[in-house]
Amino acid sequence: MGLGYIGLPLAAVLARSGYKVLGVDIKPAVVRSIESGDIHGLEPPLGLLVVEAIRRGSLALCDPVPHADVYILAVPTPLKKKKHQVDLSYVEKAVDSVALRLRPGNLVIIESTVPVGTTEKMSRRLLELRPDLEREGKSLIFVAHCPERVLPGKVLDEMVEVDRIVGGVDAGSTREAGDFYATFVRGSIHRTEARTAEMCKLAENASRDVAISFANELSMLCDKMGIDAANLIRLANLHPRVNIMDPGPGVGGHCIPVDPWFLVQSEPLETSLIRTARKVNEKKTAWLLNRIEETISHFEKPVIACLGLAYKPEVADLRGSPAVSIVNSLCSQNRGDLRIVEPHIKDLPPVLAGFNCCRLVDLEEAIAEASVVALLTRHNSFEGVQARLPDGKVFIDPNGVVSPGWRRSGTEAAN
């Protein structure tokens, strides 16, 4: 259930492992793209795997939900626009659809990231919809949570190689789910109960968010004090027990900016550090945007080269990207002409495509035309770009560093 960034690669991996896979997605456009071979995944091998699986008959697209032995729910769990509340409606709709087809002995697995206690709630929901699947207080189906733990750009490999956490609503569900994943995962299968499995994924991402927030706050603090943040972090990391991350323009993607709020929503009084980390990382994006705006205000007709749109290096994933947010703000306020360099995409995303002041170009053209160059994503192809800039061009990176000799209070550049 769900053929997106997780569901489709998982379907391809299962089909490759010998399973007969039936894929379901509520979005007709997604189904059409898969059927036509226009795979919306982020890794080139995925398209080949899916096309071959469909050709062999090991993967078929279905509507409505068919009968099966194992049902895996890999649907979105986004935040509602207000108050950072999780939206479980996709999970609930998937559960309701599955309930109609369940038979005794079936296994239902939730891979979607969910708040603690959700798997138990969905298990109860299934039995409320299908009371015939409970006998003498004992469920006749198995329900478990197994959170995805993959890295964009390495999804197909990590789906098989990375250890998995499997937690059922009861011992039987844990056993059945663990045995299922052991058939295609080469990493270790760690069996626990559902609430711990749910918490594990949230703790992993909240931990990373906190670590990133320290680096981002440190970069803003160093800028205030006139200290080179990159050099400071390099020196501090020489300590054998210190490992400060590289600062960035904020935090993007579909997990880290979202999942910590699940914990804050569940226990608002016990999550002050987690909430503060989220606020710091959101502040960093606004801070970097302000730095860019402050710099270009010294130019009569600024041309800004924005290097990178992806939320992290070496992927084409723009979901929740701080870089996209920054570029969108600059365009919306008509702050200048923008030259966007993103080597991993062919077209601007819809949120930017409508702006006349914004176009996608290659790195050389961007450098040649820009008065200000802002590094937003640290792709490998951008390494050393500052040293290549001709005199008179201003460089800004996620630490807020501007070209030597540039005076924020000046008119343009000083030598």
Secondary structure as GFF3:
##gff-version 3
##sequence-region A 1 415
A	DSSP	alpha_helix	7	16	.	.	.	ID=ss1
A	DSSP	beta_strand	21	23	.	.	.	ID=ss2
A	DSSP	alpha_helix	28	35	.	.	.	ID=ss3
A	DSSP	alpha_helix	44	56	.	.	.	ID=ss4
A	DSSP	beta_strand	59	61	.	.	.	ID=ss5
A	DSSP	beta_strand	70	73	.	.	.	ID=ss6
A	DSSP	alpha_helix	89	99	.	.	.	ID=ss7
A	DSSP	beta_strand	107	110	.	.	.	ID=ss8
A	DSSP	alpha_helix	118	129	.	.	.	ID=ss9
A	DSSP	three_ten_helix	131	133	.	.	.	ID=ss10
A	DSSP	beta_strand	134	135	.	.	.	ID=ss11
A	DSSP	beta_strand	138	139	.	.	.	ID=ss12
A	DSSP	beta_strand	142	145	.	.	.	ID=ss13
A	DSSP	alpha_helix	155	161	.	.	.	ID=ss14
A	DSSP	beta_strand	164	168	.	.	.	ID=ss15
A	DSSP	alpha_helix	171	181	.	.	.	ID=ss16
A	DSSP	beta_strand	189	193	.	.	.	ID=ss17
A	DSSP	alpha_helix	194	225	.	.	.	ID=ss18
A	DSSP	alpha_helix	229	236	.	.	.	ID=ss19
A	DSSP	alpha_helix	259	266	.	.	.	ID=ss20
A	DSSP	three_ten_helix	268	270	.	.	.	ID=ss21
A	DSSP	alpha_helix	272	296	.	.	.	ID=ss22
A	DSSP	beta_strand	303	307	.	.	.	ID=ss23
A	DSSP	alpha_helix	322	332	.	.	.	ID=ss24
A	DSSP	beta_strand	337	341	.	.	.	ID=ss25
A	DSSP	alpha_helix	350	353	.	.	.	ID=ss26
A	DSSP	beta_strand	358	360	.	.	.	ID=ss27
A	DSSP	alpha_helix	363	369	.	.	.	ID=ss28
A	DSSP	beta_strand	372	375	.	.	.	ID=ss29
A	DSSP	three_ten_helix	380	382	.	.	.	ID=ss30
A	DSSP	alpha_helix	385	388	.	.	.	ID=ss31
A	DSSP	beta_strand	394	396	.	.	.	ID=ss32
###
